[in-house]
Amino acid sequence: MKPPVPLIGFGQVRHTRLRPRRHAFAYPGYFLMLPLRSLHRQAPQPGQWDINRGGALSFFETDHGDGRAPEQGGAIAWLDEVLRREGIHDATGEAWLQTFPRVLGYTFKPVSFWYCHRAANDQDGCLRAIVVEVNNTFGERHCYVLDAPRYGVEQRADKVFHVSPFNPVQGHYRFRFMRSEHGEHGEQGGQARTVARVDFYDDIVADAAVLKTSLSGTLQPITTAALRRAVWRYPAMTLAAVLRIHAQALRLWLKKVPFFRKPAPPQSFVSR
């Protein structure tokens, strides 16, 4: 059985605010989908794209979790500690990380998703947990652990972490993850399409969403051609994301959407 290969997904980020003023936007872009546990086990191949190595488009494990270096076990060691603390001991299979890369050395990752699987000989390596890693523009980070998720089935978590000044730290998130495979090779054939939806409910109006967001894309193996396409089409994607966040904030302010001051971050780095 061939080891899984790192993937890149080309797609779209969508945001739709429903209350108290309607506001929507969508941007094209791309993201990485990395089999980090396998990449830790494999020796780097000359000439191939690899993690923890600089370049026009790169990925460094220190940008995730508690920032530990590869010689300390890297992000995988952090992830395993988080799962054990949450009582999840059987997510020892592949850990696919969906995240945004560094582009020209600059990084900002509003949200990353860790898809944690059981071992291949344990229920055929099915999905066991998802860790949602959220960063805000104040340099703070928080993780939501979703236990026993299933593709296409909604998961919920109480909101405890400040992200946008136009949303209060109350209510809950509803997550839904979808994956469709096209062709016999699945992810390794680069034909999979993935969608991650995160909707915010403030619980002020019963069962009425405030914000609906999604990150979607079609996956293909990371090759020199795919990297060139990403960098040339979106040469400053991560910097553009920060600029767009502030531009959209200005538009919300002009629409007189209520503003909420930033509270102190939660005492716990991880919530269930």
PAZAPA-4460 file (N, C-alpha, C; in steps of 0.05 Angstrom, whole numbers, plus 32768, in hexadecimal, padded with zeros to 4 digits):
% residues 272
    n_x    n_y    n_z   ca_x   ca_y   ca_z    c_x    c_y    c_z   seq   type   mol
   8011   7FE8   8000   8000   8000   8000   8011   8019   8000     1      M     A
   800D   802A   7FED   801D   8043   7FEA   8016   8056   8001     2      K     A
   8029   8065   800B   8023   8079   8020   8013   8090   8014     3      P     A
   8002   809D   8023   7FF3   80B4   8018   8006   80CB   8011     4      P     A
   7FFE   80DB   7FFE   800F   80F1   7FF5   8002   810C   7FFE     5      V     A
   8012   8120   8002   8007   813B   8009   7FF7   8146   7FF2     6      P     A
   7FE1   8153   7FF8   7FCF   815E   7FE4   7FCC   817C   7FE7     7      L     A
   7FC3   8188   7FD1   7FBC   81A4   7FD0   7FA0   81A6   7FC5     8      I     A
   7F8F   81B7   7FD1   7F74   81BA   7FC8   7F6F   81D6   7FBE     9      G     A
   7F64   81D8   7FA6   7F5C   81F2   7F9A   7F3E   81F5   7F9D    10      F     A
   7F35   820B   7FA8   7F18   820E   7FAC   7F11   822A   7FB5    11      G     A
   7F01   822C   7FCA   7EF5   8246   7FD1   7EEF   8248   7FEE    12      Q     A
   7EF1   8260   7FF9   7EE9   8267   8014   7ED0   8278   8012    13      V     A
   7EBB   8270   8021   7EA1   827F   801F   7E99   8287   803C    14      R     A
   7E8F   82A0   803E   7E83   82AA   8057   7E69   82B7   8051    15      H     A
   7E54   82B0   8060   7E3A   82BD   805D   7E2F   82C4   8079    16      T     A
   7E2D   82DE   807E   7E21   82E7   8097   7E03   82EC   8092    17      R     A
   7DF3   82E1   80A4   7DD6   82E3   80A1   7DC9   82F7   80B4    18      L     A
   7DD5   82FC   80CB   7DCB   830F   80DF   7DE2   831F   80EB    19      R     A
   7DDD   8337   80F4   7DC4   8348   80F1   7DC3   8356   80D6    20      P     A
   7DD9   8354   80C7   7DD9   835F   80AB   7DE4   8349   809A    21      R     A
   7DD9   8346   8082   7DE3   8332   8070   7DFD   833C   8063    22      R     A
   7E10   832A   8061   7E2A   8331   8056   7E37   8317   804D    23      H     A
   7E41   8317   8034   7E4C   82FE   8029   7E63   8303   8017    24      A     A
   7E76   82F1   8016   7E8C   82F2   8004   7E97   82D6   7FFF    25      F     A
   7EA6   82D4   7FEA   7EB4   82BA   7FE3   7ECE   82C1   7FD4    26      A     A
   7EE2   82B1   7FDB   7EFC   82B5   7FCF   7F07   829A   7FC5    27      Y     A
   7F14   829A   7FAE   7F22   8282   7FA5   7F3C   827F   7FB3    28      P     A
   7F47   8267   7FB5   7F61   8263   7FC1   7F68   8245   7FC2    29      G     A
   7F79   823E   7FD4   7F82   8223   7FD7   7F8A   821D   7FF3    30      Y     A
   7F8E   8203   7FF9   7F96   81FB   8014   7FA6   81E1   8011    31      F     A
   7FB3   81D9   8026   7FC2   81BF   8026   7FB2   81AA   8035    32      L     A
   7FB5   8191   802E   7FAA   817A   803C   7FC1   8166   8040    33      M     A
   7FCC   8165   8058   7FE6   8158   805C   7FE2   813F   806E    34      L     A
   7FEC   8128   8066   7FEC   8110   8077   8004   8111   808A    35      P     A
   8001   8120   809F   8019   8127   80AF   8026   810F   80BD    36      L     A
   8016   80FC   80C6   8022   80E5   80D3   8033   80D5   80BF    37      R     A
   802A   80D2   80A7   803A   80C4   8093   8052   80D4   808B    38      S     A
   804F   80EF   8089   8066   80FF   8081   807C   80FF   8097    39      L     A
   8074   80FB   80B0   8088   80F8   80C5   8098   80DE   80C2    40      H     A
   808B   80CA   80B7   8099   80B0   80B5   80AA   80AD   809C    41      R     A
   80A4   80BD   8088   80B1   80BA   806E   80CB   80CB   806D    42      Q     A
   80DF   80C1   8061   80F7   80D0   805C   80F3   80E3   8045    43      A     A
   80FB   80FD   8048   80F7   8110   8031   8105   8106   8018    44      P     A
   80F7   810A   8001   8102   8102   7FE8   810E   811A   7FD9    45      Q     A
   8126   8117   7FCE   8133   812E   7FC1   8121   8139   7FAB    46      P     A
   811E   8153   7FAA   810E   8160   7F96   80F1   8162   7F9B    47      G     A
   80E7   8154   7FAF   80CA   8154   7FB5   80C4   8169   7FCA    48      Q     A
   80AC   8174   7FC9   80A3   8187   7FDD   80A1   8179   7FF8    49      W     A
   80A9   8187   800D   80AA   817B   8027   80A2   818F   803C    50      D     A
   8099   8185   8053   8092   8196   806A   80AA   81A1   8078    51      I     A
   80A7   81B7   8087   80BD   81C3   8097   80D5   81CB   8085    52      N     A
   80CF   81D3   806D   80E4   81DC   805B   80DA   81F5   804C    53      R     A
   80EA   8209   804B   80E2   8223   803F   80DD   8220   8021    54      G     A
   80CF   8235   8017   80C8   8235   7FFB   80B3   824B   7FF6    55      G     A
   80AC   824F   7FDD   8097   8262   7FD7   807D   825A   7FE4    56      A     A
   8078   8240   7FE5   8060   8236   7FF3   806A   8220   8006    57      L     A
   8066   8223   8020   8072   8211   8033   8060   820B   804A    58      S     A
   8067   81F7   805A   8058   81F0   8072   806C   81E9   8088    59      F     A
   8067   81F5   80A0   8078   81F0   80B7   8066   81E8   80CE    60      F     A
   806E   81D2   80DB   805E   81C8   80F2   805D   81DC   8109    61      E     A
   8071   81ED   810C   8071   8200   8122   805A   8214   8120    62      T     A
   804D   8215   8109   8036   8227   8106   801C   821C   8112    63      D     A
   801E   8203   811E   8006   81F6   8128   800A   81ED   8145    64      H     A
   7FF4   81E7   8152   7FF5   81DC   816D   8002   81EF   8180    65      G     A
   8015   81E4   8190   8024   81F5   81A3   803E   81FE   8198    66      D     A
   8042   81FA   817E   805A   8205   8170   8073   81F4   8174    67      G     A
   8070   81DB   817D   8089   81CC   8182   8097   81C5   8168    68      R     A
   80B1   81C3   816A   80C3   81BF   8153   80C2   81A1   814B    69      A     A
   80CA   819B   8132   80CA   817F   8129   80DB   816D   813A    70      P     A
   80F2   8177   8145   8103   8166   8156   80F5   8160   8171    71      E     A
   80E0   816E   8177   80D0   8169   818F   80B7   8158   8189    72      Q     A
   80B6   814E   8171   809F   813E   8169   808C   814D   8156    73      G     A
   808F   8167   8155   807F   8177   8143   8062   8178   814A    74      G     A
   8052   8180   8136   8035   8184   813B   8027   8169   8140    75      A     A
   8032   8153   8136   8025   8139   813B   8027   8132   8158    76      I     A
   803E   8137   8165   8041   8131   8181   802D   8142   8192    77      A     A
   802A   815B   818A   8016   816C   8198   7FFA   8161   8194    78      W     A
   7FF3   815A   817B   7FD8   814F   8176   7FD2   8136   8186    79      L     A
   7FE5   8124   8187   7FE1   810B   8197   7FDD   8111   81B4    80      D     A
   7FEB   8125   81BF   7FE7   812C   81DB   7FCB   8138   81E0    81      E     A
   7FC2   8149   81CD   7FA7   8154   81CF   7F92   813E   81CF    82      V     A
   7F94   812B   81BD   7F81   8116   81BA   7F81   8104   81D3    83      L     A
   7F98   80FE   81DE   7F9A   80EE   81F6   7F8D   80FC   820E    84      R     A
   7F92   8116   8210   7F86   8125   8226   7F67   8125   8224    85      R     A
   7F5D   8123   820C   7F40   8124   8208   7F35   8107   8208    86      E     A
   7F45   80F4   8210   7F3B   80D8   8212   7F39   80CA   81F8    87      G     A
   7F46   80D4   81E3   7F44   80C7   81C8   7F5F   80B9   81C4    88      I     A
   7F5F   809E   81C7   7F78   808F   81C6   7F7A   807E   81AD    89      H     A
   7F66   807E   819C   7F67   806C   8185   7F69   807B   816B    90      D     A
   7F71   8094   816B   7F75   80A3   8152   7F92   80A2   814B    91      A     A
   7F9C   808A   8146   7FB9   8086   8141   7FBE   8081   8123    92      T     A
   7FAA   8084   8113   7FAE   8081   80F6   7FB7   809C   80EA    93      G     A
   7FB0   80A0   80D0   7FB9   80B8   80C3   7FAD   80D1   80CF    94      E     A
   7FBC   80E6   80D0   7FB3   8101   80D8   7FB6   8114   80C1    95      A     A
   7FA0   8119   80B3   7FA0   812B   809D   7F9B   8148   80A7    96      W     A
   7FAC   815A   80A0   7FAA   8176   80A8   7FA2   8187   8090    97      L     A
   7F8B   8193   8092   7F82   81A6   807D   7F88   81C2   8087    98      Q     A
   7F99   81D0   8079   7FA3   81EA   8083   7FAC   81FC   806C    99      T     A
   7FB2   8214   8073   7FBD   8227   805F   7FDC   8228   8062   100      F     A
   7FEA   822A   804C   8007   822A   804E   8013   8245   8054   101      P     A
   802D   8246   8058   803B   825F   8057   803F   8265   8039   102      R     A
   803B   827F   8032   8040   8288   8017   8055   829E   8018   103      V     A
   806C   8299   800B   8082   82AC   800B   808A   82B2   8028   104      L     A
   8088   829D   8039   8090   82A0   8055   807B   82AB   8068   105      G     A
   8064   82B4   805E   8050   82C1   806F   8039   82AD   8074   106      Y     A
   802F   82AC   808C   8019   829A   8092   8004   82A6   80A4   107      T     A
   7FEC   829F   809F   7FD5   82A4   80B1   7FC1   828E   80AB   108      F     A
   7FB9   8280   80C0   7FA8   8268   80BD   7F8F   826D   80CE   109      K     A
   7F7A   8279   80C3   7F61   827D   80D2   7F57   8263   80DF   110      P     A
   7F57   824D   80CF   7F4E   8234   80DA   7F5C   821D   80CB   111      V     A
   7F63   8209   80DB   7F6E   81F0   80D0   7F5E   81D9   80DB   112      S     A
   7F5D   81C3   80CC   7F4E   81AB   80D5   7F60   8193   80D5   113      F     A
   7F62   8185   80EC   7F70   816C   80EF   7F5D   8155   80ED   114      W     A
   7F5E   8145   80D8   7F4D   812D   80D5   7F5D   8115   80E0   115      Y     A
   7F55   810C   80F7   7F64   80F7   8105   7F56   80DC   8102   116      C     A
   7F64   80C8   80F7   7F58   80AE   80F0   7F62   8098   8103   117      H     A
   7F52   8083   8104   7F5B   806B   8112   7F71   805E   8100   118      R     A
   7F7F   804B   810C   7F93   803C   80FD   7F85   802C   80E8   119      A     A
   7F94   8026   80D2   7F88   8018   80BB   7F7D   7FFD   80C3   120      A     A
   7F88   7FEF   80D7   7F7E   7FD5   80DF   7F68   7FD7   80F4   121      N     A
   7F60   7FF0   80FB   7F4B   7FF4   810F   7F34   8002   8101   122      D     A
   7F20   7FF2   80FA   7F08   7FFD   80EC   7F10   800B   80D2   123      Q     A
   7F24   8000   80C4   7F2C   800A   80AA   7F35   8027   80AA   124      D     A
   7F40   8030   80BF   7F4B   804C   80C0   7F36   8062   80BE   125      G     A
   7F1F   805D   80C9   7F09   8071   80C6   7F0F   808A   80D7   126      C     A
   7F01   809F   80D1   7F04   80B8   80DF   7EFD   80B5   80FC   127      L     A
   7F0E   80BE   810F   7F0A   80BB   812B   7F05   80D6   813A   128      R     A
   7F13   80EB   8131   7F10   8105   813E   7F18   811B   812A   129      A     A
   7F0E   8133   812F   7F17   814A   8120   7F1E   8160   8134   130      I     A
   7F36   816B   8131   7F3E   8182   8141   7F3E   819B   8130   131      V     A
   7F2E   81AE   8138   7F2B   81C7   812A   7F3D   81DC   8137   132      V     A
   7F51   81E5   8129   7F65   81F7   8134   7F5F   8213   812A   133      E     A
   7F58   8226   813C   7F50   8241   8134   7F64   8256   813D   134      V     A
   7F6B   8268   812B   7F7C   827E   8132   7F6D   8299   812D   135      N     A
   7F72   82AC   813E   7F67   82C7   8139   7F7D   82DA   8132   136      N     A
   7F76   82F3   812B   7F8A   8306   8122   7F99   8313   8139   137      T     A
   7F93   830A   8152   7FA2   8314   8169   7FB9   8300   8171   138      F     A
   7FBE   82EC   8160   7FD3   82D9   8166   7FCB   82C4   8179   139      G     A
   7FB1   82C0   817F   7FA7   82AC   8192   7F9D   8294   8182   140      E     A
   7F9D   827D   8190   7F95   8263   8184   7F84   8253   8197   141      R     A
   7F71   8245   818C   7F61   8233   819C   7F58   821B   818B   142      H     A
   7F55   8204   8198   7F4D   81EC   8189   7F33   81E0   8194   143      C     A
   7F22   81D8   8182   7F09   81CA   8189   7F0C   81AC   8180   144      Y     A
   7F08   819A   8192   7F0A   817D   818D   7EEE   8172   8188   145      V     A
   7EEA   8166   8170   7ED1   815A   8169   7ED5   813B   816B   146      L     A
   7EC7   812F   817D   7ECA   8113   8183   7EB7   8102   8171   147      D     A
   7EC2   80ED   8166   7EB2   80DA   8155   7EA2   80E7   813F   148      A     A
   7EAE   80F8   812F   7EA0   8105   8119   7E9B   80F2   8102   149      P     A
   7E88   80F9   80F1   7E83   80EA   80D8   7E7F   80FE   80C2   150      R     A
   7E89   80F7   80AA   7E85   8109   8093   7E67   810C   808E   151      Y     A
   7E5F   8126   8089   7E43   812C   8083   7E31   812F   809B   152      G     A
   7E3B   8129   80B3   7E2B   812A   80CC   7E34   8143   80DC   153      V     A
   7E21   8152   80E5   7E27   816B   80F3   7E33   8166   810F   154      E     A
   7E47   8175   8116   7E54   8175   8130   7E51   8191   813C   155      Q     A
   7E4F   8193   8157   7E4C   81AD   8164   7E61   81B1   8179   156      R     A
   7E68   81CA   817E   7E7A   81D2   8193   7E73   81EE   819D   157      A     A
   7E73   81F2   81B7   7E6E   820C   81C2   7E85   821F   81BA   158      D     A
   7E7E   8238   81B3   7E92   824B   81AB   7E9E   8257   81C5   159      K     A
   7EB9   8256   81C8   7EC6   8260   81E0   7EDD   8273   81D9   160      V     A
   7EE2   8278   81BF   7EFA   8285   81B6   7EF3   829C   81A4   161      F     A
   7EFF   82B4   81A8   7EFA   82CB   8198   7F07   82C9   817D   162      H     A
   7EF7   82CE   8168   7F02   82CF   814D   7EFC   82EA   8140   163      V     A
   7EE3   82F1   813E   7EDB   830A   8131   7ECF   831D   8145   164      S     A
   7ED5   8337   8143   7EC8   834A   8155   7EAB   834F   814F   165      P     A
   7EA1   8342   8139   7E85   8345   8132   7E74   832D   813A   166      F     A
   7E81   831B   8149   7E72   8304   8154   7E79   8301   8171   167      N     A
   7E65   82FD   8182   7E6B   82FA   819F   7E76   82DF   81A5   168      P     A
   7E85   82DD   81BB   7E8F   82C2   81C4   7E78   82B6   81D5   169      V     A
   7E65   82AB   81C7   7E4F   829C   81D3   7E43   828B   81BD   170      Q     A
   7E30   827B   81C3   7E23   826A   81B0   7E34   8252   81A9   171      G     A
   7E31   8248   8190   7E3F   8230   8189   7E45   822F   816B   172      H     A
   7E57   821D   8163   7E5D   8217   8147   7E50   81FD   813F   173      Y     A
   7E49   81FB   8126   7E40   81E2   811A   7E53   81DC   8103   174      R     A
   7E5F   81C5   8105   7E73   81BC   80F1   7E67   81A6   80E0   175      F     A
   7E6E   81A7   80C7   7E67   8190   80B5   7E7D   818D   80A0   176      R     A
   7E87   8175   809F   7E9D   816E   808D   7E94   815A   8078   177      F     A
   7E9A   815F   805F   7E92   814E   8049   7EA9   8147   8037   178      M     A
   7EA9   812F   802D   7EBF   8125   801C   7EB3   8114   8007   179      R     A
   7EB9   811A   7FEE   7EB0   8109   7FD7   7EC8   80FF   7FC8   180      S     A
   7EC8   80E6   7FC1   7EDE   80DA   7FB3   7ED5   80D4   7F96   181      E     A
   7EE8   80DA   7F83   7EE3   80D5   7F67   7EF9   80C4   7F5B   182      H     A
   7EF4   80AC   7F55   7F09   809B   7F4A   7F13   8087   7F5E   183      G     A
   7F20   8073   7F55   7F27   805D   7F67   7F3E   8063   7F79   184      E     A
   7F4D   8078   7F73   7F65   807E   7F84   7F5E   8091   7F9A   185      H     A
   7F46   809C   7F9B   7F3E   80AE   7FB2   7F51   80C5   7FB5   186      G     A
   7F5A   80CA   7FCE   7F6B   80E1   7FD4   7F85   80E0   7FC4   187      E     A
   7F91   80C8   7FC2   7FAB   80C7   7FB5   7FA8   80CD   7F97   188      Q     A
   7F91   80C9   7F8C   7F8D   80CF   7F70   7F87   80ED   7F6C   189      G     A
   7F84   80FC   7F81   7F80   8119   7F7F   7F64   8120   7F75   190      G     A
   7F51   810E   7F77   7F36   8113   7F6D   7F22   8118   7F83   191      Q     A
   7F2B   811A   7F9C   7F18   811E   7FB2   7F10   813C   7FB4   192      A     A
   7EF7   8140   7FBC   7EEE   815B   7FC1   7EE6   815D   7FDF   193      R     A
   7EEF   8172   7FED   7EEA   8174   8009   7EDC   818F   800F   194      T     A
   7ECA   818E   8022   7EBC   81A6   802B   7EBB   81A6   804A   195      V     A
   7EC4   81BC   8056   7EC2   81C0   8073   7EB0   81D8   8078   196      A     A
   7E9A   81D3   8086   7E87   81E8   808C   7E87   81EE   80AA   197      R     A
   7E88   8208   80B1   7E87   8211   80CC   7E73   8228   80CE   198      V     A
   7E5D   8223   80DC   7E48   8236   80DF   7E46   823F   80FC   199      D     A
   7E41   8259   8100   7E40   8264   811B   7E23   826C   8123   200      F     A
   7E1B   8263   813B   7E01   8269   8146   7E06   8278   8161   201      Y     A
   7DFA   8290   8164   7DFF   829E   817D   7DEB   8297   8193   202      D     A
   7DD7   8286   818C   7DC2   827D   819F   7DB0   8293   81A9   203      D     A
   7DB1   82AA   819D   7D9F   82C0   81A4   7D84   82BB   8196   204      I     A
   7D85   82B5   817C   7D6E   82AD   816D   7D6F   828E   816A   205      V     A
   7D5B   8280   8174   7D5C   8263   8174   7D60   8257   8159   206      A     A
   7D74   8246   8157   7D7A   8236   813F   7D7D   8247   8125   207      D     A
   7D88   8260   8129   7D8C   8271   8112   7DAA   8278   8110   208      A     A
   7DB6   8271   80FA   7DD3   8276   80F7   7DD9   8294   80F4   209      A     A
   7DEF   829C   80FF   7DFA   82B7   80FB   7E0C   82B7   80E2   210      V     A
   7E1D   82A3   80E1   7E32   82A2   80CC   7E35   8286   80C2   211      L     A
   7E37   8284   80A7   7E3C   826A   809A   7E56   826C   808A   212      K     A
   7E68   825A   808E   7E82   825B   8080   7E88   823F   8075   213      T     A
   7E99   823F   8061   7EA2   8225   8056   7EBD   8229   8048   214      S     A
   7ECC   8213   8048   7EE5   8210   803A   7EE3   81F7   8029   215      L     A
   7EE4   81FA   800F   7EE0   81E3   7FFD   7EF6   81E3   7FE8   216      S     A
   7EFB   81CB   7FDD   7F0F   81C9   7FC8   7F11   81AD   7FBD   217      G     A
   7F1E   81AB   7FA6   7F24   8191   7F9A   7F42   818C   7F9E   218      T     A
   7F48   8173   7FA6   7F63   816C   7FAE   7F73   815F   7F98   219      L     A
   7F8C   8165   7F97   7F9F   8157   7F85   7FBA   8155   7F92   220      Q     A
   7FCB   8142   7F8A   7FE5   8140   7F96   7FF5   8159   7F93   221      P     A
   8006   815F   7FA6   8018   8176   7FA4   802E   816F   7F91   222      I     A
   802F   817D   7F7B   8044   817A   7F67   8050   8196   7F61   223      T     A
   8066   8196   7F53   8072   81B0   7F4B   805E   81C1   7F3B   224      T     A
   804F   81B4   7F2A   803C   81C3   7F1A   8025   81CF   7F2B   225      A     A
   801C   81BF   7F3F   8007   81C8   7F51   8011   81DF   7F62   226      A     A
   8029   81DD   7F6C   8034   81F3   7F7C   8037   820C   7F6B   227      L     A
   8041   8209   7F53   8044   8220   7F41   8029   822E   7F3C   228      R     A
   8015   821D   7F37   7FFA   8228   7F32   7FF0   8238   7F4B   229      R     A
   7FF4   822D   7F63   7FEB   823B   7F7B   7FF9   8256   7F7F   230      A     A
   8013   8256   7F7C   8023   826E   7F81   801D   8283   7F6C   231      V     A
   801B   827B   7F53   8017   828F   7F3E   7FFB   829A   7F3E   232      W     A
   7FE7   8289   7F44   7FCB   8293   7F45   7FC5   82A3   7F5D   233      R     A
   7FD1   829C   7F74   7FCC   82AA   7F8D   7FE6   82B0   7F9B   234      Y     A
   7FF6   82C3   7F91   8011   82C7   7F9A   8013   82D2   7FB7   235      P     A
   7FFE   82DD   7FC1   7FFF   82E8   7FDD   7FE5   82DF   7FEC   236      A     A
   7FDF   82C5   7FEA   7FC5   82BC   7FF5   7FC2   82C1   8013   237      M     A
   7FD6   82BA   8023   7FD3   82BD   803F   7FD3   82DA   8048   238      T     A
   7FE3   82EB   803C   7FE2   8308   8042   7FC7   8313   8039   239      L     A
   7FBE   830B   8022   7FA4   8314   8018   7F8D   830C   802B   240      A     A
   7F8F   82F5   8038   7F7B   82EC   804B   7F78   8300   8062   241      A     A
   7F8F   8309   806D   7F8F   831C   8083   7F83   8337   8079   242      V     A
   7F8B   8340   8062   7F81   8359   8057   7F63   8357   8053   243      L     A
   7F59   8340   8049   7F3D   833D   8044   7F2D   833D   805E   244      R     A
   7F39   8330   8073   7F2B   8330   808D   7F26   834C   8097   245      I     A
   7F3A   835E   8094   7F36   8379   809D   7F24   8389   808B   246      H     A
   7F25   8384   8071   7F13   8391   805E   7EF6   838A   8063   247      A     A
   7EF1   8370   8068   7ED6   8367   806E   7ECD   8372   8089   248      Q     A
   7EDF   8375   809D   7ED8   8381   80B6   7ECF   839D   80B3   249      A     A
   7EDD   83AC   80A2   7ED5   83C8   809C   7EB9   83C9   8090   250      L     A
   7EB3   83B6   807E   7E99   83B6   8072   7E83   83B0   8086   251      R     A
   7E88   839D   8099   7E75   8397   80AE   7E71   83AF   80C0   252      L     A
   7E86   83BD   80C6   7E84   83D5   80D7   7E73   83EB   80C9   253      W     A
   7E77   83EE   80AF   7E67   8401   80A0   7E4A   83F9   809F   254      L     A
   7E45   83DF   80A0   7E29   83D5   80A1   7E1D   83D6   80BD   255      K     A
   7E2D   83E0   80D0   7E24   83E3   80EC   7E1E   83C9   80FA   256      K     A
   7E2D   83B4   80F3   7E2A   839B   8101   7E36   839F   811D   257      V     A
   7E29   8396   8132   7E33   839A   814E   7E50   8390   8151   258      P     A
   7E5F   839E   8161   7E7B   8399   8166   7E7E   838E   8183   259      F     A
   7E8E   8379   8186   7E92   836D   81A0   7EB0   836F   81A7   260      F     A
   7EB6   8379   81BF   7ED2   837A   81C7   7EDE   835F   81CC   261      R     A
   7EF7   835D   81C8   7F05   8343   81CB   7F07   833C   81E9   262      K     A
   7EFD   8324   81F0   7F00   831B   820C   7F1B   830C   820F   263      P     A
   7F21   8305   8228   7F39   82F5   822D   7F36   82DA   8220   264      A     A
   7F4B   82CE   8217   7F49   82B3   820A   7F42   829F   821F   265      P     A
   7F36   8288   8217   7F2F   8273   822A   7F48   8268   8238   266      P     A
   7F44   8260   8251   7F5B   8255   8261   7F66   823B   8255   267      Q     A
   7F54   822B   824A   7F5D   8212   823E   7F62   8216   8220   268      S     A
   7F78   820B   8216   7F80   820C   81FA   7F6E   81FB   81E9   269      F     A
   7F60   81E8   81F4   7F50   81D5   81E6   7F35   81D2   81F3   270      V     A
   7F1F   81D2   81E2   7F05   81CC   81ED   7EF8   81B6   81DC   271      S     A
   7EE5   81A9   81E9   7ED9   8191   81DD   7EC0   8199   81CE   272      R     A
***
